[in-house]
């Protein structure tokens, strides 16, 4: 089976260079790499053409967001399987081999994916990286065992996911109305499993080259709140009300005290910041769309 890797990017050519070094060194024989440049102005195109001539480079103008960029990649991809990762990720050398093995063993699944995590040296001392790993393993249940299922399946994040191309076309690809890089992957996953398809999680780790700073963490959680609000509007018909957002803030603030016991002070504080940022993102969405 032939696999296409689709990587959207915007003004992160140094990170993309590292991403492509990993993506072009897979031990799987039959694949292509597609970069969709979402209107970069930092010389991304020149770097890709010079350093990675084997990579298919697509330029999208003007900047339209990662959902539109991934749809461009799906459209031009020649693989029967479309694998996704992000420009700040490093896929392991056996990433595609393990995805393909999942499709062979479970021929009826529509998608196979793994999980992302910080490099070990960062994971050991950075509280934001440790919180990300906690959420991945405890909240999303991405453990050491495979899991076959529906929307509850740990696989689905576009940093480490793949789908059959015909299924992506059947559901219409990513919803480009999501305004930022959050929520559109969960929306795609929901529409696929609503069609009756199953997904397979395999414990293959994709390294996340995230800065894991307070600012980057806060901004990431705010985007997740925005994505959650758009997801809620799409499936309930309206954005969450101000009262509902206020109640969510209160509930998640009060959760700090039990978190203090179960997670310890450091992760409890980080989780509180994450909850506040996500609710703030929902509140920003209400302000923008009132």
LUMZATOR-105858 format. One line per 4 residues: number of its first residue (from 1); their letters; for each residue x, y, z of N, C-alpha, C, O. Coordinates in steps of 0.05 Angstrom, whole numbers, padded with zeros to 5 digits. Layout:
% residues N
NUM) a) X,Y,Z,X,Y,Z,X,Y,Z,X,Y,Z ~ ...
//
This chain:
% residues 290
1) xxxx) 00017,-00024,00000,00000,00000,00000,00018,00025,00000,00038,00026,00015 ~ 00010,00044,-00016,00026,00069,-00019,00015,00090,00000,-00009,00093,00003 ~ 00033,00104,00014,00026,00123,00035,00036,00151,00027,00059,00154,00018 ~ 00019,00170,00031,00027,00198,00028,00028,00212,00055,00009,00210,00070
5) xxxx) 00050,00225,00061,00052,00241,00086,00046,00270,00079,00060,00281,00061 ~ 00027,00282,00092,00019,00309,00087,00028,00326,00111,00020,00320,00134 ~ 00043,00347,00106,00053,00365,00128,00047,00394,00121,00059,00405,00103 ~ 00028,00406,00135,00023,00434,00132,00044,00451,00147,00054,00442,00167
9) xxxx) 00050,00474,00136,00070,00491,00150,00065,00520,00144,00054,00528,00124 ~ 00075,00537,00163,00073,00566,00160,00095,00579,00176,00094,00580,00200 ~ 00114,00590,00162,00136,00606,00173,00151,00592,00196,00157,00604,00217 ~ 00157,00567,00192,00173,00552,00212,00193,00535,00197,00194,00511,00201
13) xxxx) 00209,00547,00180,00226,00531,00162,00248,00515,00178,00256,00494,00169 ~ 00257,00526,00200,00278,00511,00216,00265,00485,00227,00277,00464,00226 ~ 00242,00488,00239,00228,00464,00250,00221,00445,00227,00224,00421,00230 ~ 00211,00456,00205,00203,00440,00183,00227,00424,00172,00224,00401,00164
17) xxxx) 00251,00436,00172,00275,00422,00163,00280,00397,00179,00285,00376,00168 ~ 00278,00399,00206,00281,00376,00223,00259,00355,00218,00264,00331,00218 ~ 00235,00365,00215,00212,00348,00209,00217,00331,00184,00212,00307,00183 ~ 00226,00345,00163,00230,00331,00137,00254,00312,00138,00254,00292,00124
21) xxxx) 00274,00319,00154,00296,00299,00157,00286,00272,00167,00295,00252,00157 ~ 00267,00273,00186,00256,00248,00196,00236,00236,00176,00236,00212,00171 ~ 00220,00253,00163,00199,00243,00145,00211,00230,00120,00199,00212,00109 ~ 00234,00239,00112,00246,00228,00087,00265,00204,00092,00278,00195,00074
25) xxxx) 00267,00195,00117,00284,00173,00124,00269,00149,00135,00279,00134,00151 ~ 00244,00146,00126,00228,00123,00135,00238,00097,00124,00249,00096,00101 ~ 00235,00075,00139,00243,00049,00130,00222,00036,00112,00226,00013,00103 ~ 00200,00049,00109,00178,00039,00092,00184,00046,00063,00192,00069,00057
29) xxxx) 00182,00028,00044,00192,00033,00017,00174,00050,-00001,00184,00063,-00019 ~ 00147,00049,00003,00129,00061,-00016,00114,00084,-00005,00092,00082,00006 ~ 00126,00108,-00007,00113,00132,00004,00123,00157,-00009,00143,00157,-00023 ~ 00108,00178,-00006,00115,00205,-00015,00111,00224,00008,00095,00219,00026
33) xxxx) 00125,00247,00007,00122,00268,00027,00113,00293,00013,00124,00301,-00007 ~ 00091,00304,00023,00079,00329,00012,00079,00351,00033,00068,00347,00054 ~ 00092,00373,00027,00092,00397,00043,00072,00417,00031,00075,00424,00008 ~ 00053,00426,00047,00035,00447,00038,00042,00472,00053,00036,00474,00077
37) xxxx) 00054,00491,00039,00063,00516,00051,00039,00536,00051,00030,00544,00030 ~ 00030,00542,00075,00007,00559,00078,00014,00588,00078,00010,00603,00098 ~ 00025,00598,00056,00032,00626,00052,00055,00636,00068,00055,00659,00077 ~ 00076,00619,00072,00099,00627,00087,00114,00650,00074,00114,00653,00049
41) xxxx) 00128,00667,00090,00144,00689,00080,00173,00688,00090,00187,00707,00088 ~ 00181,00664,00100,00208,00662,00111,00227,00645,00094,00247,00636,00104 ~ 00220,00641,00069,00237,00625,00052,00233,00595,00054,00251,00580,00046 ~ 00210,00587,00064,00205,00558,00067,00207,00544,00040,00220,00523,00039
45) xxxx) 00195,00555,00020,00195,00542,-00006,00223,00537,-00017,00229,00516,-00027 ~ 00240,00558,-00015,00267,00555,-00024,00282,00534,-00009,00298,00519,-00021 ~ 00278,00533,00017,00291,00512,00034,00283,00484,00025,00300,00467,00023 ~ 00257,00480,00022,00247,00453,00015,00258,00445,-00013,00268,00422,-00016
49) xxxx) 00257,00463,-00032,00267,00456,-00059,00297,00450,-00059,00306,00433,-00073 ~ 00312,00465,-00043,00341,00462,-00043,00350,00437,-00027,00366,00422,-00036 ~ 00338,00434,-00003,00348,00413,00015,00333,00386,00012,00344,00365,00018 ~ 00308,00387,00002,00292,00362,00000,00279,00361,-00028,00255,00363,-00030
53) xxxx) 00295,00358,-00049,00283,00358,-00076,00264,00334,-00080,00247,00336,-00099 ~ 00265,00313,-00064,00247,00291,-00067,00219,00296,-00056,00201,00280,-00060 ~ 00216,00318,-00041,00191,00325,-00028,00173,00341,-00048,00183,00359,-00061 ~ 00148,00334,-00049,00129,00349,-00065,00121,00374,-00050,00111,00373,-00027
57) xxxx) 00126,00397,-00062,00120,00423,-00049,00096,00436,-00062,00096,00441,-00086 ~ 00076,00443,-00045,00052,00457,-00054,00050,00483,-00039,00052,00483,-00015 ~ 00046,00505,-00054,00043,00531,-00040,00013,00539,-00041,00001,00539,-00062 ~ 00003,00547,-00018,-00024,00556,-00015,-00024,00586,-00008,-00012,00594,00012
61) xxxx) -00037,00602,-00024,-00039,00630,-00019,-00068,00640,-00023,-00082,00630,-00040 ~ -00077,00659,-00006,-00063,00669,00018,-00064,00649,00041,-00075,00627,00037 ~ -00054,00656,00064,-00055,00639,00087,-00084,00632,00094,-00100,00650,00098 ~ -00090,00606,00095,-00118,00597,00100,-00120,00578,00124,-00142,00569,00130
65) xxxx) -00098,00571,00137,-00099,00554,00160,-00093,00525,00154,-00093,00517,00130 ~ -00086,00509,00174,-00077,00482,00170,-00099,00463,00159,-00092,00444,00145 ~ -00124,00468,00165,-00145,00450,00155,-00146,00452,00124,-00148,00432,00111 ~ -00145,00477,00114,-00145,00481,00085,-00120,00469,00073,-00120,00458,00051
69) xxxx) -00097,00473,00087,-00072,00462,00076,-00073,00432,00075,-00063,00420,00055 ~ -00083,00419,00095,-00085,00390,00094,-00104,00380,00072,-00099,00360,00059 ~ -00125,00395,00068,-00143,00388,00046,-00129,00390,00019,-00134,00374,00001 ~ -00112,00410,00016,-00096,00412,-00009,-00079,00388,-00012,-00076,00377,-00034
73) xxxx) -00066,00379,00010,-00049,00355,00009,-00065,00330,00002,-00056,00314,-00014 ~ -00089,00328,00014,-00106,00304,00007,-00112,00304,-00022,-00112,00283,-00035 ~ -00118,00327,-00033,-00127,00329,-00061,-00105,00319,-00080,-00111,00306,-00100 ~ -00080,00326,-00075,-00058,00319,-00093,-00045,00293,-00087,-00029,00283,-00103
77) xxxx) -00050,00282,-00063,-00037,00257,-00054,-00044,00234,-00072,-00067,00231,-00082 ~ -00024,00217,-00077,-00029,00193,-00094,-00031,00168,-00077,-00036,00146,-00088 ~ -00027,00169,-00051,-00028,00146,-00034,-00056,00138,-00027,-00074,00154,-00027 ~ -00060,00112,-00023,-00087,00103,-00013,-00090,00108,00016,-00112,00108,00027
81) xxxx) -00068,00113,00030,-00068,00121,00058,-00055,00149,00060,-00034,00154,00047 ~ -00068,00167,00075,-00057,00194,00079,-00048,00195,00109,-00065,00194,00127 ~ -00022,00199,00113,-00012,00202,00140,-00007,00232,00145,00002,00246,00127 ~ -00013,00241,00169,-00010,00269,00176,00010,00272,00199,00011,00255,00218
85) xxxx) 00027,00292,00198,00042,00301,00221,00045,00331,00218,00038,00343,00198 ~ 00056,00344,00239,00059,00373,00239,00088,00381,00235,00106,00364,00238 ~ 00092,00406,00228,00119,00415,00221,00138,00417,00246,00162,00421,00243 ~ 00126,00414,00270,00143,00415,00294,00144,00387,00307,00147,00384,00331
89) xxxx) 00142,00366,00290,00143,00339,00300,00164,00322,00286,00171,00328,00262 ~ 00175,00302,00299,00193,00283,00288,00180,00256,00289,00175,00245,00311 ~ 00175,00244,00266,00164,00217,00266,00187,00197,00267,00208,00202,00255 ~ 00184,00175,00281,00205,00154,00282,00209,00141,00255,00191,00142,00238
93) xxxx) 00232,00128,00251,00239,00117,00225,00219,00095,00217,00216,00089,00193 ~ 00206,00082,00236,00187,00060,00230,00158,00069,00232,00140,00052,00233 ~ 00154,00095,00231,00126,00105,00234,00108,00094,00213,00086,00083,00219 ~ 00115,00097,00188,00098,00087,00166,00096,00057,00166,00074,00046,00160
97) xxxx) 00117,00043,00172,00116,00014,00173,00096,00004,00193,00082,-00015,00189 ~ 00095,00018,00216,00077,00009,00237,00048,00017,00230,00029,00002,00237 ~ 00044,00040,00217,00017,00046,00208,00007,00026,00188,-00015,00016,00190 ~ 00025,00019,00168,00017,00000,00147,00011,-00027,00160,-00008,-00041,00151
101) xxxx) 00026,-00035,00180,00022,-00061,00193,-00006,-00061,00207,-00019,-00081,00207 ~ -00014,-00038,00218,-00040,-00036,00230,-00063,-00040,00210,-00082,-00054,00215 ~ -00060,-00028,00187,-00080,-00031,00166,-00081,-00060,00156,-00102,-00071,00149 ~ -00058,-00073,00155,-00058,-00101,00145,-00071,-00120,00165,-00086,-00138,00158
105) xxxx) -00066,-00115,00191,-00078,-00133,00211,-00107,-00127,00216,-00122,-00145,00225 ~ -00115,-00102,00211,-00143,-00095,00215,-00153,-00082,00189,-00156,-00057,00188 ~ -00159,-00097,00169,-00165,-00086,00142,-00191,-00070,00141,-00195,-00056,00121 ~ -00208,-00070,00162,-00232,-00055,00161,-00231,-00028,00174,-00250,-00012,00174
109) xxxx) -00208,-00021,00187,-00206,00005,00200,-00203,00027,00179,-00192,00023,00157 ~ -00212,00051,00187,-00210,00074,00170,-00185,00091,00176,-00176,00107,00160 ~ -00174,00087,00200,-00151,00103,00208,-00134,00089,00229,-00144,00073,00245 ~ -00108,00096,00228,-00089,00085,00247,-00071,00108,00256,-00062,00123,00239
113) xxxx) -00066,00110,00282,-00049,00131,00292,-00036,00125,00318,-00042,00105,00331 ~ -00017,00142,00325,-00002,00139,00350,-00007,00163,00369,-00030,00173,00371 ~ 00014,00172,00382,00012,00194,00401,00037,00212,00399,00057,00203,00387 ~ 00035,00236,00410,00059,00254,00410,00067,00259,00439,00051,00259,00457
117) xxxx) 00093,00265,00442,00103,00270,00468,00129,00286,00465,00142,00284,00444 ~ 00137,00300,00486,00162,00315,00485,00186,00297,00485,00184,00273,00493 ~ 00209,00307,00476,00234,00291,00478,00239,00284,00508,00231,00299,00525 ~ 00251,00261,00512,00256,00251,00540,00270,00272,00557,00263,00275,00581
121) xxxx) 00290,00285,00546,00306,00304,00562,00289,00328,00571,00295,00339,00592 ~ 00269,00335,00556,00251,00357,00564,00229,00346,00583,00221,00359,00602 ~ 00219,00323,00576,00198,00311,00592,00206,00307,00621,00188,00309,00639 ~ 00231,00302,00627,00240,00297,00654,00239,00321,00672,00237,00318,00696
125) xxxx) 00241,00346,00661,00243,00369,00678,00224,00391,00672,00221,00410,00689 ~ 00210,00390,00650,00192,00412,00642,00163,00406,00651,00152,00386,00642 ~ 00151,00423,00668,00124,00417,00677,00103,00418,00656,00083,00403,00657 ~ 00106,00434,00635,00086,00435,00614,00088,00410,00596,00067,00400,00587
129) xxxx) 00112,00401,00592,00115,00375,00577,00104,00352,00594,00091,00334,00582 ~ 00108,00352,00620,00097,00331,00636,00067,00332,00637,00054,00311,00638 ~ 00056,00355,00637,00026,00357,00636,00015,00347,00610,-00005,00333,00610 ~ 00028,00354,00588,00020,00343,00562,00020,00313,00562,00002,00300,00552
133) xxxx) 00042,00301,00573,00044,00272,00575,00022,00260,00593,00011,00239,00587 ~ 00016,00274,00615,-00005,00265,00633,-00032,00264,00619,-00046,00244,00621 ~ -00038,00285,00604,-00064,00286,00589,-00065,00265,00568,-00085,00252,00564 ~ -00042,00261,00554,-00042,00240,00533,-00047,00212,00545,-00062,00197,00533
137) xxxx) -00034,00207,00567,-00035,00179,00578,-00059,00175,00596,-00071,00153,00595 ~ -00067,00195,00612,-00088,00191,00631,-00115,00199,00621,-00135,00186,00626 ~ -00116,00222,00607,-00142,00232,00597,-00150,00218,00571,-00172,00209,00568 ~ -00131,00218,00552,-00137,00205,00526,-00131,00176,00525,-00137,00162,00505
141) xxxx) -00119,00165,00546,-00114,00136,00550,-00095,00125,00528,-00099,00102,00519 ~ -00075,00140,00520,-00056,00130,00501,-00034,00115,00516,-00013,00127,00523 ~ -00038,00090,00521,-00020,00074,00536,-00003,00056,00519,00000,00061,00495 ~ 00010,00036,00531,00027,00018,00516,00013,-00004,00500,00027,-00018,00485
145) xxxx) -00013,-00006,00502,-00028,-00026,00488,-00044,-00014,00465,-00052,00009,00466 ~ -00047,-00030,00444,-00064,-00022,00422,-00093,-00020,00430,-00102,-00032,00450 ~ -00108,-00003,00416,-00136,00000,00422,-00152,00003,00396,-00145,00020,00379 ~ -00172,-00012,00392,-00190,-00011,00369,-00217,-00001,00378,-00229,-00013,00396
149) xxxx) -00227,00021,00366,-00252,00031,00375,-00262,00054,00358,-00254,00058,00335 ~ -00279,00071,00371,-00291,00093,00357,-00279,00120,00366,-00255,00123,00367 ~ -00297,00139,00373,-00287,00165,00380,-00270,00165,00406,-00253,00182,00409 ~ -00274,00146,00423,-00258,00144,00448,-00230,00134,00443,-00213,00135,00461
153) xxxx) -00225,00124,00419,-00198,00114,00412,-00177,00136,00416,-00182,00159,00407 ~ -00155,00131,00428,-00134,00152,00433,-00123,00164,00407,-00114,00187,00407 ~ -00124,00149,00385,-00113,00160,00360,-00132,00181,00349,-00156,00181,00353 ~ -00120,00201,00334,-00137,00221,00321,-00124,00248,00318,-00132,00263,00300
157) xxxx) -00104,00254,00334,-00090,00280,00331,-00073,00280,00306,-00059,00261,00300 ~ -00075,00302,00291,-00062,00303,00265,-00031,00304,00266,-00018,00305,00245 ~ -00020,00304,00290,00009,00302,00292,00019,00274,00287,00043,00270,00282 ~ 00001,00254,00290,00010,00226,00289,-00012,00208,00279,-00017,00186,00291
161) xxxx) -00026,00216,00258,-00051,00201,00250,-00050,00196,00220,-00037,00209,00204 ~ -00065,00175,00212,-00069,00169,00184,-00097,00160,00179,-00110,00148,00197 ~ -00107,00164,00154,-00133,00155,00146,-00132,00144,00118,-00114,00152,00103 ~ -00151,00127,00111,-00154,00119,00083,-00163,00143,00067,-00181,00158,00075
165) xxxx) -00151,00147,00044,-00158,00171,00028,-00187,00170,00019,-00201,00191,00019 ~ -00198,00146,00012,-00226,00145,00003,-00245,00153,00026,-00266,00164,00020 ~ -00238,00147,00051,-00254,00155,00073,-00253,00186,00077,-00274,00198,00082 ~ -00229,00197,00075,-00227,00226,00077,-00244,00240,00056,-00257,00260,00061
169) xxxx) -00243,00230,00032,-00259,00242,00010,-00289,00238,00015,-00305,00255,00009 ~ -00296,00215,00027,-00324,00209,00032,-00336,00230,00052,-00359,00238,00048 ~ -00321,00237,00072,-00331,00256,00092,-00325,00285,00086,-00333,00303,00100 ~ -00311,00290,00064,-00306,00317,00055,-00281,00330,00067,-00278,00354,00067
173) xxxx) -00263,00314,00079,-00238,00324,00089,-00242,00341,00114,-00262,00338,00128 ~ -00223,00359,00120,-00224,00376,00143,-00243,00399,00139,-00246,00409,00117 ~ -00256,00407,00161,-00274,00430,00160,-00258,00455,00162,-00246,00461,00183 ~ -00257,00471,00140,-00240,00494,00139,-00251,00518,00154,-00239,00539,00155
177) xxxx) -00275,00516,00165,-00287,00538,00181,-00275,00540,00209,-00278,00561,00222 ~ -00260,00520,00218,-00247,00522,00244,-00225,00543,00241,-00208,00540,00223 ~ -00224,00564,00258,-00206,00586,00252,-00177,00583,00260,-00160,00599,00252 ~ -00171,00562,00275,-00143,00558,00284,-00138,00528,00286,-00155,00512,00281
181) xxxx) -00113,00522,00292,-00104,00494,00293,-00114,00481,00319,-00098,00474,00336 ~ -00139,00477,00321,-00151,00464,00344,-00180,00457,00337,-00195,00473,00327 ~ -00188,00432,00344,-00215,00424,00341,-00221,00411,00314,-00239,00395,00312 ~ -00207,00419,00293,-00213,00408,00266,-00206,00379,00264,-00218,00365,00248
185) xxxx) -00186,00370,00279,-00179,00341,00279,-00200,00325,00293,-00207,00303,00284 ~ -00210,00335,00316,-00231,00321,00330,-00257,00320,00314,-00271,00300,00314 ~ -00262,00342,00300,-00286,00343,00283,-00284,00322,00260,-00304,00308,00255 ~ -00261,00320,00248,-00257,00300,00227,-00261,00272,00238,-00274,00255,00226
189) xxxx) -00249,00267,00261,-00251,00241,00274,-00280,00234,00280,-00289,00211,00275 ~ -00295,00253,00290,-00323,00249,00297,-00339,00242,00272,-00355,00223,00273 ~ -00335,00256,00250,-00351,00251,00226,-00344,00223,00214,-00361,00210,00202 ~ -00319,00215,00217,-00311,00188,00207,-00324,00166,00224,-00335,00147,00212
193) xxxx) -00322,00168,00250,-00334,00146,00266,-00364,00147,00265,-00377,00126,00269 ~ -00376,00170,00260,-00405,00171,00257,-00415,00156,00232,-00438,00148,00231 ~ -00397,00152,00213,-00403,00136,00190,-00401,00106,00195,-00408,00089,00178 ~ -00393,00099,00220,-00392,00071,00228,-00364,00059,00226,-00360,00035,00230
197) xxxx) -00344,00075,00219,-00316,00065,00217,-00303,00063,00244,-00311,00077,00263 ~ -00283,00045,00246,-00267,00043,00270,-00239,00053,00265,-00230,00055,00243 ~ -00226,00060,00287,-00199,00070,00287,-00181,00053,00304,-00190,00040,00323 ~ -00156,00052,00297,-00136,00036,00312,-00114,00054,00323,-00102,00069,00309
201) xxxx) -00111,00052,00349,-00088,00065,00362,-00065,00046,00365,-00069,00023,00374 ~ -00041,00054,00358,-00017,00038,00362,00003,00055,00378,00004,00079,00374 ~ 00017,00043,00397,00035,00058,00414,00061,00067,00401,00083,00058,00409 ~ 00059,00083,00380,00083,00094,00367,00085,00123,00373,00066,00139,00369
205) xxxx) 00108,00132,00383,00112,00159,00393,00123,00177,00372,00143,00171,00359 ~ 00110,00200,00368,00120,00222,00352,00130,00244,00371,00116,00252,00389 ~ 00155,00253,00366,00167,00273,00384,00157,00300,00377,00157,00308,00353 ~ 00149,00315,00397,00138,00342,00394,00160,00362,00400,00169,00364,00423
209) xxxx) 00168,00378,00380,00189,00398,00383,00177,00425,00391,00181,00445,00378 ~ 00161,00424,00412,00147,00448,00422,00166,00463,00441,00182,00450,00455 ~ 00164,00490,00443,00181,00504,00462,00175,00498,00492,00193,00501,00509 ~ 00151,00490,00498,00142,00484,00525,00149,00507,00545,00159,00502,00567
213) xxxx) 00143,00531,00536,00146,00554,00553,00118,00562,00563,00098,00552,00553 ~ 00117,00580,00583,00091,00589,00594,00075,00602,00572,00051,00597,00570 ~ 00087,00619,00556,00072,00633,00535,00061,00614,00514,00038,00615,00507 ~ 00078,00596,00505,00069,00577,00484,00047,00559,00495,00028,00552,00481
217) xxxx) 00050,00551,00521,00030,00533,00533,00004,00548,00535,-00017,00537,00528 ~ 00004,00573,00545,-00021,00588,00548,-00034,00592,00521,-00058,00587,00518 ~ -00019,00599,00500,-00031,00604,00474,-00042,00578,00462,-00063,00579,00449 ~ -00029,00556,00467,-00039,00530,00457,-00066,00523,00470,-00084,00514,00456
221) xxxx) -00068,00527,00496,-00093,00521,00510,-00115,00540,00502,-00138,00532,00501 ~ -00109,00565,00497,-00129,00584,00488,-00140,00575,00461,-00164,00575,00456 ~ -00122,00566,00443,-00131,00556,00417,-00149,00532,00420,-00169,00529,00405 ~ -00143,00515,00439,-00160,00492,00444,-00188,00500,00453,-00208,00488,00446
225) xxxx) -00189,00521,00469,-00215,00532,00477,-00231,00543,00454,-00255,00538,00452 ~ -00217,00557,00436,-00230,00567,00412,-00241,00543,00395,-00264,00544,00386 ~ -00224,00523,00391,-00232,00500,00376,-00256,00486,00388,-00274,00476,00375 ~ -00255,00483,00415,-00277,00470,00429,-00304,00486,00425,-00325,00473,00422
229) xxxx) -00302,00512,00425,-00326,00528,00422,-00338,00525,00393,-00362,00523,00390 ~ -00320,00524,00373,-00330,00519,00346,-00341,00491,00342,-00361,00487,00328 ~ -00328,00472,00356,-00338,00444,00355,-00366,00443,00367,-00384,00430,00356 ~ -00370,00457,00390,-00396,00457,00403,-00417,00470,00386,-00440,00461,00384
233) xxxx) -00409,00492,00373,-00429,00506,00355,-00437,00488,00333,-00461,00487,00325 ~ -00418,00473,00321,-00424,00456,00298,-00444,00434,00305,-00461,00427,00289 ~ -00441,00423,00329,-00457,00399,00336,-00481,00405,00355,-00498,00387,00359 ~ -00482,00429,00366,-00505,00436,00382,-00521,00458,00370,-00543,00464,00379
237) xxxx) -00510,00471,00349,-00524,00493,00336,-00518,00520,00346,-00528,00540,00335 ~ -00502,00522,00368,-00496,00549,00379,-00471,00547,00396,-00463,00526,00405 ~ -00458,00570,00399,-00435,00572,00417,-00444,00569,00446,-00468,00573,00452 ~ -00426,00561,00464,-00434,00560,00492,-00441,00588,00502,-00429,00608,00494
241) xxxx) -00461,00590,00519,-00470,00615,00529,-00450,00627,00549,-00433,00612,00559 ~ -00453,00652,00555,-00435,00664,00575,-00438,00651,00602,-00419,00647,00617 ~ -00463,00644,00608,-00468,00631,00634,-00454,00604,00635,-00441,00597,00655 ~ -00456,00589,00613,-00443,00563,00612,-00412,00566,00614,-00399,00550,00627
245) xxxx) -00401,00585,00600,-00372,00589,00601,-00364,00597,00630,-00344,00588,00640 ~ -00380,00614,00643,-00375,00622,00671,-00376,00598,00689,-00359,00595,00707 ~ -00395,00581,00686,-00397,00557,00702,-00374,00538,00698,-00364,00525,00716 ~ -00365,00536,00673,-00342,00519,00667,-00317,00530,00681,-00301,00515,00692
249) xxxx) -00314,00557,00680,-00291,00569,00695,-00292,00562,00724,-00272,00555,00736 ~ -00316,00564,00736,-00319,00559,00765,-00313,00529,00771,-00298,00523,00789 ~ -00325,00511,00755,-00321,00483,00760,-00292,00475,00757,-00282,00460,00774 ~ -00278,00485,00736,-00251,00477,00732,-00232,00490,00752,-00211,00479,00759
253) xxxx) -00240,00514,00762,-00224,00526,00784,-00226,00510,00809,-00206,00506,00823 ~ -00250,00501,00816,-00253,00485,00840,-00240,00458,00838,-00233,00446,00858 ~ -00235,00448,00814,-00222,00422,00810,-00192,00424,00818,-00179,00403,00821 ~ -00182,00448,00822,-00154,00451,00831,-00149,00436,00857,-00127,00424,00860
257) xxxx) -00168,00437,00875,-00163,00425,00902,-00160,00395,00901,-00141,00384,00912 ~ -00178,00380,00888,-00173,00351,00885,-00148,00345,00868,-00134,00326,00873 ~ -00143,00362,00848,-00119,00358,00831,-00094,00361,00848,-00074,00348,00843 ~ -00095,00379,00868,-00072,00383,00885,-00064,00358,00900,-00041,00352,00905
261) xxxx) -00084,00342,00907,-00080,00317,00921,-00070,00295,00901,-00051,00280,00908 ~ -00083,00293,00878,-00077,00271,00860,-00053,00276,00842,-00039,00257,00835 ~ -00048,00301,00835,-00027,00307,00816,-00002,00319,00829,00019,00319,00817 ~ -00005,00330,00853,00017,00345,00865,00015,00374,00857,00001,00381,00838
265) xxxx) 00029,00391,00872,00026,00420,00868,00034,00430,00840,00020,00447,00829 ~ 00055,00420,00829,00064,00431,00803,00045,00425,00781,00036,00444,00767 ~ 00037,00400,00777,00019,00393,00755,-00009,00404,00761,-00024,00410,00742 ~ -00017,00407,00786,-00043,00418,00793,-00044,00447,00784,-00065,00456,00773
269) xxxx) -00023,00462,00788,-00022,00490,00779,-00023,00492,00749,-00037,00508,00737 ~ -00007,00475,00735,-00007,00475,00706,-00034,00468,00695,-00043,00480,00676 ~ -00047,00448,00707,-00074,00441,00698,-00094,00464,00702,-00111,00469,00686 ~ -00091,00478,00725,-00108,00501,00730,-00104,00523,00708,-00124,00534,00698
273) xxxx) -00079,00528,00701,-00073,00547,00679,-00085,00538,00653,-00096,00554,00638 ~ -00083,00512,00647,-00094,00501,00623,-00125,00505,00622,-00136,00512,00602 ~ -00138,00499,00644,-00167,00502,00646,-00175,00531,00642,-00194,00537,00628 ~ -00161,00549,00655,-00167,00578,00653,-00163,00587,00624,-00180,00601,00613
277) xxxx) -00141,00578,00611,-00135,00587,00584,-00156,00576,00565,-00165,00590,00546 ~ -00165,00551,00568,-00185,00540,00550,-00211,00555,00553,-00224,00561,00533 ~ -00220,00560,00578,-00244,00575,00582,-00242,00604,00570,-00261,00614,00559 ~ -00218,00616,00573,-00214,00642,00562,-00216,00641,00531,-00228,00659,00519
281) xxxx) -00206,00620,00519,-00210,00617,00490,-00239,00615,00482,-00247,00626,00462 ~ -00255,00602,00498,-00284,00600,00493,-00297,00628,00496,-00314,00635,00480 ~ -00289,00642,00516,-00300,00669,00520,-00292,00688,00497,-00308,00704,00489 ~ -00267,00686,00488,-00259,00702,00465,-00275,00696,00440,-00282,00715,00425
285) xxxx) -00282,00671,00436,-00299,00663,00414,-00326,00676,00416,-00337,00685,00396 ~ -00337,00676,00440,-00364,00689,00444,-00362,00719,00437,-00380,00729,00424 ~ -00341,00732,00446,-00338,00761,00441,-00336,00766,00411,-00348,00785,00400 ~ -00320,00749,00397,-00315,00753,00369,-00341,00748,00352,-00344,00760,00331
289) xx) -00358,00731,00362,-00381,00722,00346,-00408,00733,00357,-00429,00723,00348 ~ -00407,00752,00375,-00433,00761,00386,-00447,00780,00366,-00468,00790,00372
//
